Amino acid sequence: MGVLRIGIAGLGTVGGGLLKLAYGQGPLASTVKVMGVSARTRGRTREVDISTIAWFDDPVALAKSPDIDVFVELMGGSEGSAKAAVEAALSAGKHVVTANKALLAEHGAALAALAAANGAEIRYEAAVAGGIPVIKALREGLAANHILAVSGVLNGTCNYILTEMDHTGRSFGEVLADAQRLGYAEADPTLDVSGADAGHKLAILSAIAFGGAPNFKALRLEGIQAIEPIDLESAKFLGRRVKLLAKAARVGDQVIQSVRPTLLAQDHPIARVNGPLNAVVIDADPVGRLSLVGAGAGAGPTASAVAGDLIDLSHEDSRPVFSGPGQANQLTAATGGLLANSKFYVRLRVPDRAGTIAKITDTLAKHLVSIESFLQKPPEDAARVPIVLTTQPMAEQDLLDALAELSRLDVLVEAPVLMPLED
Ligand SMILES: NC(=O)c1ccc[n+]([C@@H]2O[C@H](COP(=O)([O-])OP(=O)(O)OC[C@H]3O[C@@H](n4cnc5c(N)ncnc54)[C@H](OP(=O)(O)O)[C@@H]3O)[C@@H](O)[C@H]2O)c1
């Protein structure tokens, strides 16, 4: 295709990083020519001088401009301007490069159909795990593999918070407040701490690994808000680490997708990935286990991924939007995401009352919960005794039934915290 004529909508963290590469000394500068830009505030100072580049108040107008071959969407959001502009670009037969995981996770199927109908492509390496080239690894490097599972730490904010809680013993709320002051967490952290952001990324990875289009609604989502220092301490005592694990795994002819706090074995490749880093582990046949670790966010790493997609497009390398090893044998996405056979960690708080422990063990036995370890911690006060236990491998539904019965028996002073164990 030669020099690509591009339009960039969104000149914030990622868009600014991309402008620096487009006007720098590296390979992108000789690959693209920036024909137009769009952002919300025209007068704002940007990473490079944009006064000679055509300005568009409306990103949809830029997306449709006859002067561009590729529309680069770096505004964000699953609806509104980002969606309208991407649709306009694809309808006009222009390729789209985006970092927008929310848009692809929620509207990927419709956008893929629109792209195919118009002979256009969507590239989105930056949408998952920032600078880690995991989309390319799955689509190209592992094209000959049968994927068994893709798991990862896909949200740097959550990983930073859990790491800080682990190292300092401080509560979720205290560490979150600090992270917001330091700029590691958004003023409204809901998308991150609820697991939704990691879920958007997992839905995309799962589509590539197991076929179909992203199915965000089928995901089981659980955030880190309920995790307390006692859980991190107990995990360490058990030789494990708590991570917000995003995982899509083949189970029969279905794929189970979940984002949930998980106790990882200490020698699991993700267990020692700390701070704001991201990691992805792929289990596949015949390659075995692969681990990729790196920066999941930030101007440089994310712009690196966007620029890689642009350079690929300049080579006229064309393939369907969600092509990958999964397409040959598509699995259906299971809803609910309950585990059929896993060990679990459970944290309970019970009143300091005679007979309580017997009630708990009787109820667990009744539901065939086989206990691997059981630790009663010193009372926090007369009304609250923490109990931490791990189970033998079992169906999650049976454990949920047992915990529901314990709640009905009035032996729990708060909702239990439940996490799977993973080796
Ligand atoms: N930040 C990261 O490290 C990272 C990593 C991976 C993926 N991503 C994804 O990359 C995308 C951009 O993220 P970001 O962190 O760069 O965001 P950001 O810093 O908030 O920048 C957003 C940019 O979009 C512009 N914008 C917002 N709404 C607009 C509208 N309606 N019309 C025109 N321009 C509009 C803003 O204009 P003004 O500058 O005038 O306000 C700003 O330049 C998101 O999809 C995000 O999920 C980000």
The ligand as a Tripos MOL2 file, in Angstrom:
@<TRIPOS>MOLECULE
LIG
   48    52     1     0     0
SMALL
NO_CHARGES

@<TRIPOS>ATOM
      1 N1         -4.2530    4.8670   28.2890 N.am      1 LIG1
      2 C1         -3.8060    3.6450   28.0800 C.2       1 LIG1
      3 O1         -2.7580    3.2680   28.5750 O.2       1 LIG1
      4 C2         -4.5870    2.7030   27.2060 C.ar      1 LIG1
      5 C3         -4.1340    1.3830   27.0550 C.ar      1 LIG1
      6 C4         -4.8150    0.5030   26.2000 C.ar      1 LIG1
      7 C5         -5.9520    0.9400   25.5630 C.ar      1 LIG1
      8 N2         -6.4020    2.2210   25.7600 N.ar      1 LIG1
      9 C6         -7.6130    2.6400   25.0490 C.3       1 LIG1
     10 O2         -7.2510    3.6910   24.1580 O.3       1 LIG1
     11 C7         -8.3620    4.5740   24.0060 C.3       1 LIG1
     12 C8         -7.9090    5.9850   24.3670 C.3       1 LIG1
     13 O3         -7.4520    6.0110   25.7110 O.3       1 LIG1
     14 P1         -6.6060    7.2240   26.3150 P.3       1 LIG1
     15 O4         -6.0950    6.7620   27.6180 O.co2     1 LIG1
     16 O5         -5.6580    7.7450   25.2980 O.co2     1 LIG1
     17 O6         -7.7700    8.2940   26.5670 O.3       1 LIG1
     18 P2         -7.6220    9.8530   26.9180 P.3       1 LIG1
     19 O7         -6.2380   10.1780   27.3600 O.co2     1 LIG1
     20 O8         -8.7650   10.1800   27.7970 O.co2     1 LIG1
     21 O9         -7.8440   10.5520   25.4920 O.3       1 LIG1
     22 C9         -9.0750   10.5140   24.8320 C.3       1 LIG1
     23 C10        -8.9690   11.4220   23.6240 C.3       1 LIG1
     24 O10       -10.1910   11.3540   22.8710 O.3       1 LIG1
     25 C11       -10.6840   12.6560   22.6770 C.3       1 LIG1
     26 N3        -12.1510   12.5720   22.6440 N.ar      1 LIG1
     27 C12       -12.9620   12.1000   23.6210 C.ar      1 LIG1
     28 N4        -14.2480   12.1620   23.2170 N.ar      1 LIG1
     29 C13       -14.2280   12.7100   21.9830 C.ar      1 LIG1
     30 C14       -15.2440   13.0630   21.0430 C.ar      1 LIG1
     31 N5        -16.5320   12.8590   21.3120 N.pl3     1 LIG1
     32 N6        -14.8670   13.6040   19.8670 N.ar      1 LIG1
     33 C15       -13.5590   13.8120   19.5800 C.ar      1 LIG1
     34 N7        -12.5520   13.5020   20.4350 N.ar      1 LIG1
     35 C16       -12.8980   12.9510   21.6120 C.ar      1 LIG1
     36 C17       -10.1530   13.5040   23.8130 C.3       1 LIG1
     37 O11       -10.1170   14.8620   23.4280 O.3       1 LIG1
     38 P3         -9.4270   16.0180   24.3830 P.3       1 LIG1
     39 O12        -7.9630   15.6860   24.4330 O.co2     1 LIG1
     40 O13        -9.6650   17.2650   23.6430 O.co2     1 LIG1
     41 O14       -10.1290   15.9040   25.6950 O.co2     1 LIG1
     42 C18        -8.7650   12.8920   23.9870 C.3       1 LIG1
     43 O15        -7.8490   13.4730   23.0720 O.3       1 LIG1
     44 C19        -9.4570    4.0170   24.9040 C.3       1 LIG1
     45 O16       -10.2960    3.1750   24.1390 O.3       1 LIG1
     46 C20        -8.7060    3.1870   25.9210 C.3       1 LIG1
     47 O17        -9.4650    2.1580   26.4700 O.3       1 LIG1
     48 C21        -5.7460    3.0930   26.5700 C.ar      1 LIG1
@<TRIPOS>BOND
     1     1     2 1
     2     2     3 2
     3     2     4 1
     4     4     5 ar
     5     4    48 ar
     6     5     6 ar
     7     6     7 ar
     8     7     8 ar
     9     8     9 1
    10     8    48 ar
    11     9    10 1
    12     9    46 1
    13    10    11 1
    14    11    12 1
    15    11    44 1
    16    12    13 1
    17    13    14 1
    18    14    15 2
    19    14    16 1
    20    14    17 1
    21    17    18 1
    22    18    19 2
    23    18    20 1
    24    18    21 1
    25    21    22 1
    26    22    23 1
    27    23    24 1
    28    23    42 1
    29    24    25 1
    30    25    26 1
    31    25    36 1
    32    26    27 ar
    33    26    35 ar
    34    27    28 ar
    35    28    29 ar
    36    29    30 ar
    37    29    35 ar
    38    30    31 1
    39    30    32 ar
    40    32    33 ar
    41    33    34 ar
    42    34    35 ar
    43    36    37 1
    44    36    42 1
    45    37    38 1
    46    38    39 2
    47    38    40 1
    48    38    41 1
    49    42    43 1
    50    44    45 1
    51    44    46 1
    52    46    47 1
@<TRIPOS>SUBSTRUCTURE
     1 LIG1         1 GROUP 0 **** ****
